[in-house]
Amino acid sequence: MSDLTFVAAGEVSEEEALDAYSRAVIAVAERLSPSVANLRVSRRVRSGRRAMGGGSGVVITPDGFLLTSAHVVAGSDGRVDAIVARREIRAEVVGADPLSDLAVLRSDVADLVPAELGDAEALRVGQLVVAIGNPNGFAGSVTAGVVSALGRDLPVRAGRIVENVIQTDAALNPGNSGGALADGRGCVVGINTAVAGVGLGLAVPINATTRMIVGALMREGRFRRAYLGIAGGSRPLPPRLARELGREACVEVVEVVEGGPAAKAGLRPEDLVVDVGGTPVEGVDDLQRLMAGDLIGATVTVTAVRDGRAFEVELVPVELEI
């Protein structure tokens, strides 16, 4: 009998599977690498300029806007030197939002190749993802892995968290921050932000909330947030309430800040917030997305559930001071 390996109909050999995986990663790298920048951040000192560190960025518009992590440019004088597709360019910090760990830069050239932004809401655990950035200064490094988990929480500052962070086992190291996490089609679904351990990288998702924040940073240089004065977490609704309201989840109030709008309106810990200003709230991300600047100073009706009964309160959000 000949020494041949037979593959049953419909099966794929190990070699074929590895070749397909390699082709997918190569395609993403070739598509996205021209849109990923190597950033060098510095600040002014008496003797001139002093390097602070580096990171990565992603070109998001053809006229020179780049997206990166807020902590990459924190403490800088607003000037960032970058290399994109082997071109040296200069960029300025347009705006940063520490609470989402996102920042926008504007370069001095207008013919860059933008990456296509995807939708992290469509990701599934186990899905292939590719990270491109500049770990430890090694420009254009490509690593690949899978989505290890979704919906992680990333503490940023003053007890605040970035919700729905993507966890991946694609190798990330210092310098990857601000770089791209892409799906198998080469669309950017996250901005790499932290290394929590070996094989445990985190990325801020590209979703409706982050798109809103990035748009505000591009237009106004900051993202204004309305403040209710509560801390909460997403939780499933009890079955009866879920049937009555026609939804599965809500935000449970964990803490009410003394003297804040929610406290003045009478909200308490363990209340379940299901609606804000006529918009259903099924998670903290929904609530944070609603806290845009136009709610500041406006009277808002909040529907909540306490002891199994729905009730409404009116409150006036104030501006969150960062």
C-alpha positions in Angstrom: 0.0 0.0 0.0 1.4 3.4 -1.0 2.4 5.9 1.7 -0.3 8.4 0.8 -2.5 10.5 3.0 -6.2 10.4 1.9 -8.5 13.3 2.7 -12.2 12.5 3.0 -14.5 14.5 0.8 -15.4 17.8 2.5 -12.5 17.6 4.9 -9.6 20.0 4.8 -6.0 18.9 5.6 -3.9 20.6 8.2 -1.7 22.0 5.6 -4.6 23.5 3.7 -6.1 25.0 6.9 -2.8 26.6 7.8 -2.4 27.9 4.2 -5.9 29.5 4.4 -5.1 31.0 7.8 -1.8 32.5 6.5 -3.5 33.9 3.4 -6.1 35.6 5.5 -3.5 37.2 7.8 -1.3 38.3 4.9 -4.3 39.8 3.1 -5.2 41.8 6.3 -1.6 43.0 6.8 -1.2 44.1 3.2 -4.5 46.0 3.2 -4.1 47.7 6.6 -0.4 48.3 7.0 -0.3 51.5 4.9 -2.9 53.0 7.3 -1.1 52.3 10.6 1.3 54.9 11.9 4.3 54.7 14.1 4.0 57.6 16.6 6.8 59.4 18.4 5.5 61.6 21.2 7.5 64.4 22.8 7.1 67.5 24.9 8.9 70.9 25.2 11.5 71.4 27.9 13.9 74.3 28.5 16.6 72.7 26.4 14.2 72.0 23.5 12.2 68.8 23.1 12.3 65.6 25.0 11.0 62.3 23.8 8.2 60.9 26.0 7.6 57.6 24.3 5.8 56.1 21.3 2.8 54.3 20.2 0.6 53.6 17.2 -2.1 55.3 15.3 -4.6 54.5 12.6 -5.4 56.8 9.6 -9.2 57.2 9.5 -9.7 59.9 6.8 -7.9 60.7 3.5 -7.4 64.3 4.6 -5.1 63.3 7.5 -7.1 62.5 10.7 -5.6 59.7 12.8 -7.1 57.8 15.7 -4.9 56.6 18.7 -5.1 56.0 22.4 -5.5 59.0 24.7 -2.8 57.7 27.1 -0.3 57.6 24.2 -0.5 61.4 23.8 -1.2 62.3 27.5 1.2 64.9 28.8 2.6 65.8 25.4 2.7 69.4 24.0 0.4 68.4 21.2 3.0 67.7 18.6 3.4 64.1 17.4 5.9 62.9 14.8 4.8 59.9 12.8 5.8 57.5 10.1 3.0 56.2 7.8 3.8 54.0 4.8 7.5 54.9 5.1 6.6 58.6 5.1 7.6 61.0 7.9 4.8 63.3 8.8 3.9 65.7 11.6 0.6 65.7 13.4 -1.1 67.7 16.1 -3.4 66.5 18.8 -6.9 67.7 17.9 -8.6 66.3 21.0 -8.4 63.5 23.5 -11.0 61.8 25.7 -9.4 60.0 28.7 -12.6 58.3 29.7 -12.7 56.3 26.5 -8.9 56.3 26.0 -9.3 57.7 22.5 -7.6 60.6 20.9 -7.6 62.2 17.4 -4.6 63.6 15.6 -4.5 65.8 12.4 -1.5 65.4 10.1 0.1 67.9 7.8 -0.5 65.9 4.7 -3.8 65.2 3.0 -3.2 62.1 0.8 -3.0 59.3 3.4 -4.7 55.9 2.9 -7.5 55.6 5.5 -8.4 52.3 7.1 -12.0 51.1 6.8 -13.7 51.1 10.2 -15.8 48.0 11.0 -18.3 47.2 13.7 -17.2 45.5 16.9 -20.9 44.6 17.6 -20.6 41.9 14.9 -17.6 40.2 16.5 -17.9 36.7 17.9 -15.8 34.9 20.4 -13.2 32.7 18.6 -13.2 35.0 15.5 -9.8 35.7 13.8 -8.4 39.1 14.5 -5.1 40.7 13.4 -3.2 43.4 15.4 -0.9 45.9 13.6 1.2 48.4 15.5 4.7 49.3 16.7 5.5 47.2 19.8 8.7 48.4 21.5 9.4 50.6 18.4 9.3 47.7 15.9 7.3 49.5 13.2 4.6 47.6 11.3 4.5 44.5 13.5 1.7 42.1 12.7 0.3 39.5 15.2 -2.8 37.4 14.9 -5.1 35.6 17.3 -8.7 35.3 18.1 -11.3 37.2 20.0 -10.9 35.7 23.5 -13.9 37.4 25.1 -16.3 40.4 24.6 -17.8 42.8 27.0 -14.8 43.2 29.3 -14.5 46.3 31.5 -11.3 48.5 31.3 -10.7 50.8 34.3 -9.4 54.1 33.1 -9.5 56.8 35.8 -11.5 58.0 38.8 -13.4 54.8 39.0 -14.6 55.1 35.4 -14.6 52.2 33.0 -14.6 51.7 29.2 -17.4 49.1 28.6 -17.5 46.3 26.1 -13.7 46.1 25.6 -12.5 43.4 23.3 -10.1 40.8 24.8 -7.7 39.1 22.4 -4.8 36.7 22.5 -3.1 38.4 19.6 0.3 39.4 21.0 0.4 43.0 22.2 3.3 44.8 23.8 4.1 48.4 24.8 3.9 50.5 21.7 0.9 48.6 20.3 -1.4 51.1 22.1 -3.3 53.2 19.5 -2.8 50.6 16.8 -5.4 48.6 14.9 -7.2 45.4 15.8 -8.8 44.2 12.5 -11.2 41.5 11.5 -10.5 39.0 8.8 -11.7 41.4 6.1 -9.2 44.0 7.2 -11.7 46.4 8.8 -10.6 48.0 12.1 -12.9 46.8 14.9 -10.8 48.0 17.8 -8.0 50.3 18.9 -5.5 48.4 21.0 -5.2 50.0 24.4 -3.7 47.7 27.1 -1.7 44.6 27.9 -3.2 42.9 30.9 -0.9 39.8 30.8 0.7 37.3 28.5 -1.8 36.4 25.8 -4.3 38.9 27.2 -4.6 42.1 25.2 -7.5 44.6 25.3 -8.9 46.9 22.6 -11.5 49.7 22.7 -14.2 48.6 20.3 -15.2 50.5 17.2 -19.0 50.8 17.7 -21.7 53.5 17.7 -20.5 55.0 21.0 -16.8 55.3 19.9 -17.8 56.7 16.5 -19.8 59.4 18.3 -16.8 60.2 20.5 -14.4 60.3 17.6 -16.7 62.6 15.6 -17.0 65.0 18.5 -13.2 65.1 18.9 -12.7 65.8 15.2 -15.3 68.6 15.2 -14.8 70.2 18.6 -11.7 68.8 20.2 -13.5 67.3 23.1 -16.5 65.1 24.0 -18.9 66.6 26.5 -20.8 64.2 28.7 -23.9 64.6 30.7 -23.7 63.3 34.3 -26.4 61.6 36.2 -24.4 60.7 39.3 -24.9 57.0 39.3 -22.6 54.0 38.9 -24.3 50.9 37.5 -23.9 47.7 35.7 -25.7 45.8 33.0 -28.0 43.0 34.2 -30.8 40.8 32.9 -34.4 41.8 33.8 -36.5 39.4 35.8 -38.6 37.3 33.4 -41.9 39.0 34.2 -40.5 42.4 33.6 -38.7 41.3 30.5 -42.1 40.1 29.1 -43.9 43.3 30.1 -41.2 45.6 28.7 -40.3 43.5 25.7 -36.6 43.5 26.4 -34.1 41.4 28.2 -31.7 43.7 30.1 -31.4 47.0 32.0 -28.9 48.9 34.1 -28.9 48.3 37.8 -28.0 51.2 39.9 -25.0 50.2 42.1 -24.1 53.6 43.6 -25.8 57.0 43.8 -23.5 60.0 44.2 -24.6 62.2 47.1 -25.8 65.6 45.8 -25.9 64.5 42.2 -28.9 64.7 39.8 -30.0 61.1 40.4 -29.8 61.5 44.2 -31.9 64.7 44.0 -34.4 62.9 41.9 -34.8 60.0 44.4 -33.0 57.2 42.6 -31.5 54.5 44.9 -29.1 51.6 44.7 -30.7 48.5 43.3 -33.2 50.5 41.2 -33.3 49.1 37.6 -33.1 51.8 34.9 -35.0 50.8 31.8 -35.6 54.0 29.9 -33.9 57.5 29.7 -35.7 60.3 27.9 -37.9 57.8 26.0 -35.0 55.6 24.8 -34.7 52.0 26.1 -31.6 51.3 28.1 -30.4 47.7 28.1 -26.7 48.2 29.2 -24.2 50.7 30.5 -23.0 51.3 26.9 -26.6 52.4 26.0 -26.6 54.7 29.0 -23.2 56.2 28.2 -24.1 56.7 24.6 -27.2 58.7 25.7 -25.1 61.0 27.9 -24.1 63.3 25.1 -23.6 67.0 25.6 -27.1 68.0 24.5 -28.6 66.5 27.6 -26.7 68.9 29.9 -29.1 71.2 31.6 -32.2 69.5 30.0 -35.0 67.9 32.0 -34.9 64.2 31.4 -37.5 61.6 32.4 -36.0 58.3 33.7 -38.1 55.2 34.0 -36.9 52.7 36.6 -38.1 49.7 38.5 -38.1 49.3 42.2 -39.6 46.3 44.1 -41.1 45.1 40.9 -42.9 48.3 40.1 -42.1 50.8 37.4 -41.9 54.5 38.3 -40.7 57.7 36.7 -38.5 60.5 37.9 -37.4 63.8 36.3 -33.8 65.0 36.7 -31.5 67.5 35.1 -28.0 66.1 34.1 -25.0 68.3 34.7 -21.8 68.3 32.7 -19.2 65.7 33.8 -16.0 67.4 34.8 -12.9 65.5 33.8 
